[in-house]
């Protein structure tokens, strides 16, 4: 590609910002930034945040910025930690989508393009971002291709399935508006800060859509925080898990969760029983009870469905229970017709859209 053609690409309005926090990462930064440059995704910008490095990290970042207008550098006079570094990168970004890449990791070809394409075809009212699979690599691993196929993963709606961290910090590509909505990373956390962020986004009722590619290499270093400070990391993760069970109306911590995990677990349990009872009432022709039951169904029913609540299965269970008292429902075809009718009735109420 000619220099003129490359310059024309570099001037395009960015669609994605790659935020690279870096502290004393001179050994790995060049391959990291080359992997971003080699995405050949023209609507891309990269913000490298030097977090008070004492080695050549800042010089290497400036070297890339001098050669490629898509790269820029933010320098902290002293180290503020990974959360603050990523927040500085978000603040300096100008694209509607943001992804994070640690300075010792690297992207595989097509990582940005494929995650962006999936996010562009998703509903912004529902989907916070997309995420890819990742390949753990050794400390001295070069930029070689993945050695396996992508894992079979599903859409992430974490508030029902439990409090575990759904993916590493470099896997998602997130809408900038969502990051602003939840005020970015919690700068009080020096580790498990990504876990905390993803939980807060999921508690907003949003989801992450899986893109079945291995998009990121995750370097396993003996000096990495998870290995070198494992007790500190475990304690931070436990604090994030504990907060998910707190009564958010009496929590002073900032930022707070919109809803605690037990709220959604309770909503799911209630929805299962009410859906079965709804099916029973319709089968018995109890129209006044039907309206009352519909009013009791959680307003988050569609969200619970995306998280794994099998609405059709619960309706079938209710119809099957009714069949023990209603002879015509002992016929499978009659039960199927009733379940279809029940699903249509739920859709007409606006509670369920799938």
C-alpha positions in Angstrom: 0.0 0.0 0.0 1.4 3.4 -0.9 2.1 6.1 1.7 -0.6 8.3 0.1 -3.2 5.6 0.3 -2.3 4.8 3.9 -2.5 8.5 4.8 -6.0 8.6 3.3 -7.1 5.7 5.4 -5.6 7.2 8.5 -7.8 10.3 8.1 -11.0 8.4 8.2 -13.3 9.0 11.1 -12.6 6.3 13.7 -15.2 3.7 14.4 -13.2 1.8 17.0 -10.7 3.0 19.7 -8.2 0.4 21.0 -7.1 1.5 24.4 -3.7 0.1 25.4 -2.6 0.7 29.1 1.1 0.3 29.5 3.5 0.4 32.4 7.1 -0.8 31.9 6.1 -2.9 28.9 8.9 -2.0 26.5 9.7 -5.6 25.9 6.2 -6.4 24.5 4.8 -3.1 23.3 6.1 -3.2 19.7 4.4 -6.6 18.8 1.3 -5.4 20.6 1.0 -2.2 18.6 2.0 -3.9 15.4 -0.9 -6.3 15.8 -3.2 -3.3 16.0 -1.6 -1.6 13.0 -1.8 -4.9 11.0 -5.6 -5.2 11.5 -5.8 -2.9 8.4 -9.1 -1.6 9.7 -9.1 1.9 8.4 -11.7 3.3 10.8 -9.5 2.6 13.8 -7.6 4.7 16.3 -5.3 3.5 19.1 -4.7 5.4 22.4 -1.6 4.2 24.3 -1.7 5.3 27.9 1.7 5.2 29.5 1.1 4.8 33.2 4.3 6.3 34.6 6.8 3.9 33.0 10.5 3.9 33.9 11.7 2.0 30.8 11.3 2.8 27.1 7.5 2.2 26.9 6.7 5.9 26.3 9.4 6.3 23.6 8.1 3.2 21.8 4.5 4.5 22.0 5.6 7.9 20.6 7.5 6.2 17.8 4.3 4.6 16.6 2.3 7.8 16.9 4.9 9.7 14.8 4.6 7.2 12.0 0.8 6.5 12.0 -1.8 9.2 12.6 -4.2 6.6 14.0 -2.0 6.2 17.1 -1.9 8.7 19.9 -0.3 8.7 23.4 -1.5 9.8 26.8 1.2 10.0 29.5 0.7 9.8 33.2 3.4 11.5 35.2 3.2 8.8 37.8 1.5 5.4 38.0 -2.2 5.5 38.7 -3.1 1.9 38.1 -4.8 0.0 35.2 -8.3 1.3 35.9 -7.2 4.9 35.8 -5.1 4.2 32.7 -8.0 2.7 30.8 -10.3 5.5 31.9 -7.8 8.0 30.5 -7.8 6.1 27.2 -11.6 6.1 27.2 -11.7 9.9 27.8 -9.2 10.4 24.9 -11.2 8.2 22.5 -13.3 9.6 19.7 -14.9 6.5 18.4 -18.4 5.0 19.2 -16.8 1.6 20.0 -14.0 0.8 22.4 -11.9 -2.2 23.1 -8.9 -2.8 25.4 -5.6 -4.5 24.7 -3.0 -4.9 27.4 0.5 -3.9 26.3 1.9 -7.5 26.6 -0.9 -9.1 24.6 -1.6 -9.0 20.9 -4.5 -9.2 18.4 -5.0 -11.9 15.8 -5.9 -10.8 12.2 -9.6 -9.9 11.7 -10.2 -9.5 15.5 -11.5 -5.9 15.2 -13.4 -6.2 11.9 -15.4 -9.2 13.0 -16.3 -7.9 16.4 -17.3 -4.6 14.9 -19.5 -6.2 12.3 -21.4 -8.2 14.9 -21.9 -5.1 17.0 -23.2 -3.0 14.1 -25.9 -5.6 13.5 -27.1 -5.7 17.1 -29.7 -3.8 19.0 -28.1 -1.0 21.0 -31.0 -1.1 23.5 -30.1 -4.7 24.3 -26.5 -5.3 23.4 -23.6 -3.6 25.3 -20.9 -5.1 23.1 -19.5 -8.2 21.5 -16.7 -10.5 22.7 -14.4 -13.1 21.2 -12.5 -16.1 22.4 -8.9 -15.8 23.5 -5.8 -17.9 23.3 -3.5 -18.1 26.4 0.1 -17.9 25.3 3.5 -18.3 27.0 5.6 -15.3 28.0 8.0 -15.7 25.1 5.4 -16.6 22.5 5.6 -14.8 19.1 2.7 -13.7 17.0 1.8 -17.2 15.8 -1.7 -18.3 14.9 -4.0 -19.9 17.5 -3.6 -23.6 17.9 -7.3 -24.5 18.3 -10.7 -23.6 17.1 -12.9 -21.1 18.9 -14.8 -22.4 21.9 -18.6 -22.8 21.8 -19.8 -19.9 23.9 -23.1 -18.2 24.3 -24.5 -14.7 24.7 -23.6 -13.3 28.2 -26.4 -12.3 30.5 -24.6 -12.7 33.7 -27.0 -11.7 36.4 -29.0 -15.0 36.3 -26.2 -17.5 35.7 -24.1 -16.3 38.6 -21.4 -13.9 39.7 -18.4 -15.2 37.8 -16.3 -13.0 35.5 -17.5 -13.7 32.0 -14.3 -13.0 30.0 -10.9 -11.3 30.2 -10.6 -7.6 29.8 -9.4 -7.8 26.2 -12.2 -10.0 24.8 -15.1 -7.5 24.6 -15.7 -4.6 22.2 -18.1 -2.2 23.9 -20.2 0.8 23.0 -18.7 4.0 24.3 -22.1 5.2 25.5 -22.3 2.1 27.8 -18.9 2.8 29.3 -20.0 6.4 30.0 -23.3 5.2 31.4 -21.5 3.1 34.1 -18.7 5.6 34.6 -15.9 3.3 33.3 -13.5 1.3 35.5 -13.6 1.6 39.3 -10.3 3.3 40.1 -10.4 2.1 43.7 -9.7 -1.4 42.4 -6.1 -2.3 41.3 -7.1 -5.8 40.2 -10.4 -7.5 39.3 -11.4 -4.1 37.9 -12.6 -5.7 34.6 -14.7 -8.2 36.5 -16.3 -5.2 38.4 -17.0 -3.3 35.1 -18.6 -6.2 33.3 -20.9 -7.0 36.3 -22.0 -3.4 36.4 -22.8 -3.4 32.7 -24.7 -6.6 32.9 -26.7 -5.3 35.9 -28.0 -2.5 33.5 -29.9 -5.2 31.7 -27.5 -5.4 28.8 -25.9 -8.4 27.1 -22.7 -9.3 25.3 -22.9 -11.2 22.0 -20.3 -13.8 21.2 -18.3 -13.7 18.0 -16.9 -17.2 17.4 -13.3 -16.2 16.6 -10.1 -16.3 18.6 -9.3 -12.7 18.5 -6.8 -12.0 21.3 -3.6 -13.6 22.6 -3.4 -13.5 26.4 0.2 -13.7 27.5 0.8 -15.7 30.7 3.7 -14.0 32.5 5.1 -15.1 35.8 5.2 -11.4 36.8 1.5 -10.9 36.0 -0.7 -9.8 38.8 -2.8 -12.9 38.9 0.4 -15.0 39.5 2.6 -12.6 41.4 -0.1 -11.2 43.7 -2.6 -14.0 43.6 -3.9 -13.4 47.1 -4.6 -9.7 46.4 -6.3 -10.7 43.1 -8.4 -13.3 44.9 -9.4 -10.8 47.6 -10.5 -8.2 45.0 -12.5 -10.8 43.1 -14.2 -11.9 46.3 -15.2 -8.3 47.1 -16.8 -8.0 43.6 -18.7 -11.2 44.2 -19.8 -10.1 47.7 -21.1 -6.8 46.4 -23.4 -8.6 43.9 -25.4 -9.9 46.8 -25.7 -6.7 48.7 -28.9 -4.7 49.1 -28.0 -1.8 46.8 -30.4 0.5 48.6 -28.1 0.6 51.6 -24.7 0.6 49.9 -22.5 3.7 50.0 -19.9 2.3 47.5 -19.5 4.2 44.3 -20.2 3.1 41.6 -23.2 1.0 42.8 -25.0 -1.9 41.0 -28.4 -1.2 39.5 -29.7 -4.5 40.9 -28.1 -7.1 43.1 -27.9 -10.7 41.9 -30.6 -12.1 44.2 -33.2 -9.7 42.7 -32.8 -11.4 39.3 -32.7 -14.9 40.8 -35.9 -14.2 42.6 -37.5 -12.7 39.4 -36.5 -15.8 37.5 -38.0 -18.2 40.1 -41.2 -16.1 40.2 -41.5 -16.1 36.4 -41.2 -19.9 36.2 -44.1 -20.4 38.6 -46.3 -17.7 37.0 -45.8 -18.9 33.5 -46.9 -22.4 34.5 -49.9 -20.9 36.3 -50.7 -18.7 33.4 -50.9 -21.8 31.1 -53.1 -23.6 33.7 -55.5 -20.7 33.9 -55.9 -20.4 30.1 -56.4 -24.1 29.7 -59.1 -24.0 32.4 -60.8 -21.0 30.8 -60.3 -18.8 33.9 -60.1 -15.5 32.1 -60.2 -13.2 35.2 -57.3 -15.1 36.7 -55.3 -14.9 33.4 -55.3 -11.1 33.6 -54.2 -11.1 37.2 -51.4 -13.5 36.5 -50.1 -11.4 33.6 -50.0 -8.4 35.8 -47.8 -10.4 38.2 -45.2 -11.4 35.6 -41.9 -9.6 36.0 -41.3 -6.6 33.7 -37.9 -8.1 33.1 -39.4 -11.2 31.5 -37.7 -10.7 28.1 -34.4 -10.0 29.8 -34.7 -13.2 31.9 -35.5 -15.1 28.7 -32.3 -13.9 27.1 -30.4 -15.0 30.2 -31.7 -18.6 29.8 -35.3 -18.7 31.2 -37.0 -21.1 28.8 -40.4 -19.6 28.5 -41.8 -22.2 26.2 -40.7 -25.0 28.4 -42.5 -23.4 31.4 -45.6 -23.0 29.3 -45.4 -26.6 28.3 -45.1 -27.7 31.9 -48.2 -25.8 32.8 -50.1 -27.3 29.8 -49.0 -30.8 30.7 -50.2 -30.3 34.3 -53.6 -29.1 32.9 -53.8 -32.2 30.7 -54.2 -34.4 33.8 -57.6 -32.8 34.4 -58.6 -31.9 30.8 -59.0 -34.9 28.5 -58.5 -33.1 25.2 -55.1 -31.9 26.2 -53.8 -35.5 26.4 -53.4 -35.2 22.7 -49.9 -33.9 21.9 -51.1 -31.8 18.9 -53.7 -30.1 21.1 -51.0 -29.3 23.7 -48.7 -27.8 21.0 -51.5 -25.6 19.7 -52.2 -24.3 23.1 -48.5 -23.5 23.8 -48.4 -21.6 20.5 -51.5 -19.7 21.5 -50.0 -18.9 24.9 -46.8 -17.6 23.3 -48.7 -15.4 21.0 -50.7 -14.0 23.9 -47.5 -13.1 25.8 -46.1 -11.4 22.7 -49.3 -9.4 22.4 -48.8 -8.1 26.0 -45.3 -6.9 25.1 -43.7 -9.0 27.8 -42.0 -11.4 25.4 -40.7 -10.8 21.9 -38.7 -13.8 20.9 
